Amino acid sequence: MDLFYEIMGLFFVLLGIAGSFLPVLPGPLTGWVGLLLLHLSDRVPDDTNFLIITFCIALGVFLLDYIIPALGTKKFGGSKKGIIGSTIGLIIGLIFMGPLGIIIGPFIGAFSGELLNKTSKRQALKAAIGSLIGFLTGVFLKFTVSFIFLFSFLKIYFPIIF
C-alpha cells in the first residue's frame, strides 16, 4: 500500500505543476494532496506541522490566483467584462492554440471584453495588458509553489540525494 501512496503522491505533485498552467486544476492544492499522500505511507515519518504549513500556503496561493488577475485588470482600468473575457480567452486559447494560448488567450479575451463594455480601444488595450500581467503573476506564483512542493516531495522521499 505504501508504494501506491508514493506513486499517487508523485502523480499529484506533478499534476500540481501542470495545474499551475491549466485553469481547470488548482495547481498548488493538487500538489499538496501529493505531499499528503506521501506522508500517509509508512516510509515517511509524520510531519503534521509541515503538512499544515504547506496546506496554508497552497490555500493562500489558490485564493490569490483569483484575486491577482482581477487586481491587475482593475489597476490598469479594466472592468468585470474584461476579467470575464480574460478567463474565457484563457480557456479558448488553451483549446485552440495549446500552450501559446495560455498567454495570448487572456490578452485577447480581456481586450474583447473591454470592447464589449464600450471602452475605447486604448483603454481596452491597457486593461488587457493589466489582465495579462495579473495572469502571468498568478501562473508564476502557482508554478513556484508547485515546484517547491515537488522539490519537497523528492527531498522527503530521497533524503540521501537531496
C-alpha positions in Angstrom: 0.0 0.0 0.0 2.9 2.3 0.7 4.1 2.1 -2.9 0.6 3.1 -4.1 0.6 6.2 -1.8 4.1 7.1 -3.0 3.3 6.7 -6.7 0.0 8.6 -6.4 1.7 11.3 -4.3 4.3 11.8 -7.1 1.5 11.8 -9.7 -0.4 14.5 -7.8 2.7 16.7 -7.2 3.4 16.5 -11.0 -0.2 17.2 -11.7 0.0 20.2 -9.5 2.8 21.6 -11.7 0.6 21.1 -14.7 -2.2 22.8 -12.8 -0.1 25.9 -12.5 -0.8 26.5 -16.2 -4.1 24.8 -16.7 -7.1 26.8 -15.4 -9.1 23.6 -14.6 -6.7 22.3 -12.0 -5.8 24.1 -8.7 -2.1 23.5 -9.0 -0.7 24.1 -5.5 -3.7 22.3 -3.8 -3.3 19.3 -6.1 0.5 19.3 -5.3 -0.3 19.4 -1.6 -2.5 16.3 -2.0 0.6 14.6 -3.3 2.5 15.6 -0.2 -0.3 14.3 1.9 -0.3 11.0 0.1 3.4 10.7 0.6 3.0 11.3 4.3 0.4 8.6 4.5 3.0 6.0 3.6 4.9 4.3 6.5 8.2 5.0 4.8 7.9 8.7 5.6 7.6 10.0 9.2 4.6 12.0 10.0 5.2 15.8 10.0 1.9 17.5 10.8 3.5 20.9 11.0 4.9 20.6 7.5 1.5 19.5 6.2 -0.4 22.3 7.9 2.1 25.0 6.7 2.2 23.7 3.1 -1.6 23.5 3.1 -1.9 27.1 4.3 0.5 28.2 1.5 -1.4 26.2 -1.1 -4.7 27.6 0.0 -3.4 31.1 0.1 -2.0 30.8 -3.4 -5.2 29.3 -4.6 -7.2 32.3 -3.3 -4.6 34.8 -4.6 -4.9 33.2 -8.0 -8.5 34.6 -8.2 -7.5 38.0 -6.8 -4.3 38.8 -8.7 -5.7 38.9 -12.2 -8.6 40.9 -11.1 -6.3 43.4 -9.4 -4.1 43.6 -12.4 -7.1 44.3 -14.7 -8.6 46.8 -12.2 -5.2 48.5 -11.6 -5.0 49.1 -15.4 -8.6 50.4 -15.6 -10.4 47.2 -16.6 -14.0 46.2 -15.9 -15.7 43.0 -14.9 -16.3 42.2 -18.5 -12.6 42.4 -19.1 -11.9 39.9 -16.3 -14.6 37.5 -17.6 -13.2 37.9 -21.1 -9.7 37.1 -19.9 -10.9 33.8 -18.3 -12.9 32.9 -21.4 -9.9 33.8 -23.6 -7.7 31.6 -21.5 -9.9 28.5 -22.0 -10.5 29.1 -25.7 -6.8 29.9 -26.3 -5.7 26.8 -24.5 -8.1 24.6 -26.6 -7.3 26.1 -30.0 -3.7 27.3 -29.6 -2.2 25.0 -26.9 0.4 26.4 -24.6 0.8 29.6 -26.6 -3.0 30.2 -26.0 -2.3 30.4 -22.3 -0.6 33.8 -22.9 -2.5 35.1 -26.0 -6.0 33.9 -24.9 -6.4 36.0 -21.8 -5.0 39.1 -23.5 -7.4 38.8 -26.4 -10.3 37.9 -24.1 -9.7 40.9 -21.8 -9.4 43.2 -24.8 -12.6 41.8 -26.3 -14.4 42.0 -23.0 -13.4 45.7 -22.6 -14.6 46.5 -26.1 -17.9 44.8 -25.4 -18.0 47.1 -22.3 -17.9 50.0 -24.8 -14.4 51.0 -23.7 -12.1 52.8 -26.0 -9.5 50.7 -27.8 -6.7 52.4 -25.9 -8.3 51.7 -22.5 -9.2 48.2 -23.6 -5.6 47.6 -24.6 -4.4 48.9 -21.2 -6.8 46.7 -19.3 -5.8 43.7 -21.4 -2.1 44.3 -20.5 -3.1 44.5 -16.9 -5.0 41.3 -17.1 -2.0 39.6 -18.8 0.3 40.9 -16.1 -2.0 39.7 -13.4 -2.5 36.3 -15.0 1.2 35.8 -15.6 1.9 36.8 -12.0 -0.6 34.2 -10.8 0.9 31.5 -13.0 4.4 32.3 -11.8 3.3 32.1 -8.2 1.5 28.8 -8.7 4.4 27.3 -10.6 6.9 28.4 -8.0 4.9 26.9 -5.1 4.1 23.7 -7.1 7.8 23.3 -8.0 8.8 23.8 -4.3 6.3 21.1 -3.5 7.9 18.8 -6.0 11.3 19.5 -4.5 10.0 18.9 -1.0 8.5 15.6 -2.1 11.8 14.5 -3.6 13.8 15.7 -0.6 11.5 13.7 1.7 11.4 10.6 -0.4 15.1 10.6 -1.3 16.8 12.3 1.7 20.3 10.9 0.7 20.3 12.6 -2.7 19.0 16.0 -1.5 
